């Protein structure tokens, strides 16, 4: 496959992979904006649009990170204070999320019991329906966290430049396929992945027409 790509990749893509990635995002951004103004994309097509917008950067990122050993990354140069401050913020955020979940679960439990008129079977059914409705939201949050984490590794691995002068990309990565290597490293850009992966996810929530609803029995 890499030999075929080496021969077939356009010269302009090899020379300017990052600019090509931004142009690809802009193209699908126009599609999303036009659909938001006057919906014309069917629901299955909407998910395809969101996927296609982030596909080049995502595929390049997965390819590059899969070929990079964890110990190949340069050591971090954060100070001890910065290290502990980030952990402190993480613990504070976790506590806030836990507090909100406790309050929300109590409110949801009371609402379900009232809607089901204390019928155990109805309460169980509504609980499972709510759990199924929450799965896409949870998966979306985990996906966004995954994109942010991959972008952080890309920043350390290859920096922010289209053609990084100093980087930690393994020298053996696509050594015999220089055109493919230049394209993959250029598309695996932290900013491109954030805008493509994270931005597409946010747009899917803000502009997506499918809605998650839970119909409570009277």
BAFI-91416 format. One record per residue (C-alpha): residue number from 1; x, y, z. Coordinates in steps of 0.1 Angstrom, whole numbers. Layout:
<pts>
PT:nr:u:v:w
PT:NUM:X:Y:Z
...
</pts>
This chain:
<pts>
PT:nr:u:v:w
PT:1:0:0:0
PT:2:28:24:8
PT:3:45:17:-25
PT:4:12:26:-43
PT:5:8:58:-23
PT:6:44:67:-30
PT:7:37:67:-67
PT:8:1:82:-66
PT:9:4:110:-41
PT:10:0:144:-59
PT:11:31:167:-58
PT:12:12:196:-43
PT:13:0:174:-14
PT:14:35:162:-7
PT:15:49:198:-8
PT:16:21:214:13
PT:17:4:187:34
PT:18:-7:210:62
PT:19:-21:236:38
PT:20:-40:208:20
PT:21:-54:197:54
PT:22:-66:232:62
PT:23:-82:234:28
PT:24:-99:201:33
PT:25:-114:213:66
PT:26:-125:246:50
PT:27:-143:226:23
PT:28:-163:205:48
PT:29:-168:236:69
PT:30:-187:252:40
PT:31:-208:220:37
PT:32:-216:222:75
PT:33:-224:259:73
PT:34:-247:255:43
PT:35:-265:226:59
PT:36:-270:247:91
PT:37:-286:275:71
PT:38:-308:253:50
PT:39:-307:216:60
PT:40:-302:194:29
PT:41:-279:166:41
PT:42:-298:135:53
PT:43:-291:122:88
PT:44:-267:93:78
PT:45:-249:117:55
PT:46:-244:142:84
PT:47:-224:117:103
PT:48:-204:110:72
PT:49:-196:147:68
PT:50:-184:149:104
PT:51:-162:119:99
PT:52:-148:130:66
PT:53:-138:164:80
PT:54:-114:149:105
PT:55:-104:118:85
PT:56:-71:129:70
PT:57:-56:143:102
PT:58:-69:114:122
PT:59:-56:87:99
PT:60:-22:104:97
PT:61:-21:108:135
PT:62:-29:72:142
PT:63:-4:60:117
PT:64:24:82:131
PT:65:16:75:168
PT:66:13:37:162
PT:67:48:37:148
PT:68:63:58:177
PT:69:74:40:209
PT:70:64:57:241
PT:71:99:62:253
PT:72:109:78:220
PT:73:93:111:230
PT:74:116:138:244
PT:75:113:142:281
PT:76:91:170:293
PT:77:106:202:306
PT:78:78:213:328
PT:79:87:226:363
PT:80:78:208:394
PT:81:53:236:403
PT:82:37:233:368
PT:83:34:195:372
PT:84:17:197:406
PT:85:-5:226:395
PT:86:-19:206:366
PT:87:-26:177:389
PT:88:-43:200:413
PT:89:-66:214:385
PT:90:-73:178:374
PT:91:-84:168:410
PT:92:-106:199:412
PT:93:-122:192:379
PT:94:-128:156:390
PT:95:-144:167:422
PT:96:-167:191:404
PT:97:-178:164:380
PT:98:-184:139:408
PT:99:-205:165:427
PT:100:-226:173:397
PT:101:-231:136:390
PT:102:-243:130:425
PT:103:-268:159:423
PT:104:-279:149:388
PT:105:-283:112:397
PT:106:-305:121:427
PT:107:-327:144:406
PT:108:-330:119:378
PT:109:-339:91:402
PT:110:-366:112:418
PT:111:-380:122:384
PT:112:-380:86:371
PT:113:-398:73:402
PT:114:-424:100:400
PT:115:-430:95:363
PT:116:-433:57:368
PT:117:-456:60:398
PT:118:-432:39:419
PT:119:-437:9:396
PT:120:-405:-11:398
PT:121:-407:-25:363
PT:122:-413:10:348
PT:123:-385:25:369
PT:124:-361:-1:356
PT:125:-372:4:320
PT:126:-369:41:322
PT:127:-335:38:338
PT:128:-322:16:310
PT:129:-337:40:284
PT:130:-319:69:301
PT:131:-286:49:302
PT:132:-289:41:265
PT:133:-296:77:257
PT:134:-265:88:276
PT:135:-241:64:259
PT:136:-235:86:228
PT:137:-228:116:250
PT:138:-203:97:271
PT:139:-186:83:240
PT:140:-184:118:225
PT:141:-167:132:257
PT:142:-142:103:258
PT:143:-135:108:220
PT:144:-128:145:226
PT:145:-104:136:255
PT:146:-87:112:232
PT:147:-83:138:205
PT:148:-68:163:230
PT:149:-44:137:243
PT:150:-32:128:208
PT:151:-27:165:200
PT:152:-6:169:231
PT:153:16:140:220
PT:154:19:154:185
PT:155:30:187:198
PT:156:59:170:217
PT:157:66:147:188
PT:158:67:170:158
PT:159:59:205:169
PT:160:37:230:152
PT:161:55:236:119
PT:162:44:221:86
PT:163:78:207:80
PT:164:94:204:114
PT:165:131:211:115
PT:166:136:195:149
PT:167:114:166:158
PT:168:113:132:175
PT:169:97:113:147
PT:170:114:79:144
PT:171:140:79:116
PT:172:129:45:105
PT:173:93:56:100
PT:174:86:52:63
PT:175:123:56:56
PT:176:120:41:21
PT:177:88:61:13
PT:178:99:98:16
PT:179:68:112:-2
PT:180:44:93:21
PT:181:65:102:52
PT:182:64:139:44
PT:183:26:138:38
PT:184:18:118:69
PT:185:40:139:92
PT:186:25:171:77
PT:187:-11:160:81
PT:188:-4:147:117
PT:189:-4:182:130
PT:190:-17:190:165
PT:191:-37:220:154
PT:192:-52:203:124
PT:193:-62:173:146
PT:194:-78:196:173
PT:195:-98:216:148
PT:196:-107:186:127
PT:197:-114:161:155
PT:198:-125:183:183
PT:199:-142:209:162
PT:200:-162:183:142
PT:201:-174:167:175
PT:202:-185:201:188
PT:203:-203:209:156
PT:204:-220:175:157
PT:205:-235:185:191
PT:206:-243:221:183
PT:207:-256:218:147
PT:208:-266:181:144
PT:209:-303:176:138
PT:210:-307:142:156
PT:211:-318:148:191
PT:212:-316:124:221
PT:213:-350:124:239
PT:214:-364:104:267
PT:215:-402:100:266
PT:216:-414:95:301
PT:217:-447:76:305
PT:218:-474:96:321
</pts>
